[in-house]
Amino acid sequence: MVGTLFHGSKVPLAKWFRAIHLYLDKDLKIKSLSTRDLASRINVNKNTAASMLKRIRSSLESDKRLLKAILSKRLEDSDGTE
């Protein structure tokens, strides 16, 4: 997906959405999502997790609403609601 945080990534979109969810979810009782924690939760290596977190943080600085909209749409699709 050109022009998005997913551009050029070989990580499956399902893992991206899970990572975004984990990063944005305030109910997880995690003060901040560490690279190692993300890596173990979505089953990627720590370098991939670090790169993903960097991209997520950068996207949040650009437009937080867009990232939340992507996540909410993905969660709606997985629930089968429209």
N, C-alpha and C positions, 0 to 999 in steps of 0.2 A: 504494500500500500504506500504509494509514493506520497511524500509530504506529511507522513504521520510518524509517530514514535515507533511504529512497527517496520518502517522502511528498511530494507536490507537485512532484516532479522530472519534467522532460520528457526527461531523459537516458535512453536505452534501458538496460534492465537488463543487457544484455550488457556495456555499457561500465562500469556500476557494478561488476559482478563482476570485470572486468579491473582496474579501479582498486583494488578491495579486495585482489585477488591481488598486484598490484604493491606495494601498501603493506605487506602482511604478509610478502611473500617475502623471506626473509633471504639467499637464494642469489643475488640479483641483484647483489651487490657494490655496492649503493648505500647510502651512509650514511644518507641521508634522501631521500625522494622529493620533489623540488621541484614547484612548481606548473607551471612551464614544461615539465619533463620529463614529468609526467603528461599535460599537454595534448597534447604531441606524440605520446606513445605511444598514446593512445586517441582522438586526433583530435577534440578539443573545444577551445574557446577558453580562454584563461588564466583568465578570470573564472569559467567553469564549473568548471574544474579546481580552482580555489581553494575554491569552494563545496563541491565534492565532498570535498576533503581535510578541510575543516572538519567536515563531517558524519561522515566516517569516524573522525576523531580523537575527536569527541564520543561516537560509538557505542562506541569502544574504552574510553573512560573509564567508560561505563555498564555494559557487559557484553562483555568481550573474547571470552568463550566463545560467545556468540550470533553474533557476527560471523564467527568462525572456522567455526561450524557451518553458517551460511548459505553460506559459500564452499565448504566441503567438499561439501555437498549439491549445489551447482551444478556443481562439477567432476565429481562422480560422474555426474550427469545428462548432462553433455556427453560423457563417456566411454562412456555406454551401460551402465554397471554399476549394480547396485542394492544 
